Amino acid sequence: MSRQEVDLDADLWFIATRDSPEIAHIRANPSVGVTITTQSSWVSIAGTAEVVDDLAKLKELWSTFAEAWLPEGPEDPNAILIHVDAETAHFWDNPGGRVASLISFAKSKVTGQPYDGGDSKIVTDL
């Protein structure tokens, strides 16, 4: 499953298969955590998910990436959406990426000084 869209309200959209374990989990407990990473940044999002059966939105978000899992396209009866309403986000940014992190970890080990972890912030007004 891959994130399809993030809108200005920090809502996330995913295309999933109706019979996936994620859909069953969301229906049983809609509290979710989503992690997004790049080479030097990490974002951990907590929110509430809902299963959305909306063909127009599926068509809007459809991509060739989604088609790899659902080759019949957005009209596939097994295609469904997950909408996540983000409530809080915690991000970490480490300028220089993973190599800089490894160097900082090694420096911490050698000097006995704690690793500073780069920049970090929690956002709660999403």
C-alpha positions in Angstrom: 0.0 0.0 0.0 1.4 3.4 -0.9 0.2 6.9 0.0 -1.7 8.3 -2.9 -2.4 11.9 -1.7 -1.9 14.2 1.1 -4.2 17.3 1.1 -3.8 20.6 2.8 -5.7 19.4 5.9 -3.1 16.7 6.4 -5.5 14.0 5.3 -3.9 10.9 3.8 -5.4 8.7 1.1 -4.4 5.1 0.3 -5.7 2.7 -2.3 -6.1 -0.8 -0.8 -7.7 -4.1 -1.5 -11.1 -4.7 0.1 -10.0 -8.2 1.4 -6.7 -6.9 2.9 -5.9 -7.4 6.6 -5.5 -3.6 6.9 -9.2 -3.1 6.0 -10.3 -5.6 8.7 -8.0 -3.9 11.2 -9.4 -0.4 10.5 -12.9 -1.6 10.7 -12.1 -3.2 14.1 -10.1 -0.2 15.4 -9.8 3.0 13.4 -6.9 4.4 15.4 -3.8 4.2 13.1 -0.2 5.1 12.9 1.5 6.0 9.5 5.2 6.4 9.0 6.7 8.2 6.0 10.4 8.3 5.4 13.0 9.9 3.0 16.7 9.6 3.1 17.0 12.2 5.9 13.6 12.7 7.3 11.0 10.6 9.2 7.4 11.5 10.0 5.2 9.5 12.3 1.5 10.3 12.0 -1.3 9.3 14.4 -4.9 9.6 13.3 -8.2 8.0 12.6 -8.8 5.9 9.5 -12.0 5.1 7.6 -12.7 2.8 4.8 -14.2 4.7 1.8 -16.0 3.1 -1.1 -16.0 6.0 -3.6 -15.4 5.2 -7.3 -14.9 8.8 -8.3 -12.2 9.3 -5.7 -10.6 6.0 -6.7 -10.4 7.2 -10.3 -9.0 10.6 -9.2 -6.2 8.9 -7.2 -5.6 6.0 -9.6 -2.0 5.5 -10.8 0.0 2.8 -12.7 1.5 1.9 -9.3 -2.0 1.0 -7.9 -2.6 -1.0 -11.1 0.2 -3.4 -10.2 -2.0 -4.7 -7.4 -5.3 -4.1 -9.0 -4.9 -4.8 -12.7 -8.6 -4.3 -13.5 -8.3 -0.6 -12.6 -10.3 1.5 -10.3 -13.5 -0.4 -11.2 -12.0 -3.6 -9.7 -14.6 -4.7 -7.2 -11.7 -5.4 -4.7 -10.4 -1.8 -4.9 -11.2 0.5 -2.0 -9.8 3.6 -0.3 -8.5 4.3 3.1 -8.8 7.9 4.4 -6.6 8.9 7.4 -7.5 12.0 9.3 -4.2 13.0 10.8 -4.4 14.2 14.4 -0.7 14.5 15.4 2.6 14.2 13.6 6.1 13.8 15.0 8.9 14.5 12.5 12.6 14.1 12.7 15.0 15.7 10.2 18.7 14.8 10.1 20.6 17.0 7.6 23.0 14.8 5.7 20.9 11.7 5.8 21.8 8.2 6.9 25.5 8.6 6.5 25.5 11.6 8.8 23.4 9.6 11.3 25.9 6.8 11.3 28.8 9.2 11.8 26.9 10.9 14.7 26.2 7.5 16.3 29.9 6.5 16.0 30.9 9.9 17.5 28.5 9.4 20.4 30.0 6.0 21.1 33.6 7.3 21.0 33.0 10.5 23.0 30.3 9.2 25.4 28.2 12.2 24.5 24.5 11.6 23.7 23.4 11.6 20.1 21.5 14.8 19.4 19.1 13.2 16.8 18.8 16.2 14.5 15.7 18.3 14.5 12.5 17.0 15.9 9.0 18.5 16.5 5.5 17.3 17.4 2.6 19.0 15.6 -0.8 18.6 17.2 -3.0 21.1 15.4 -3.6 19.3 12.1 
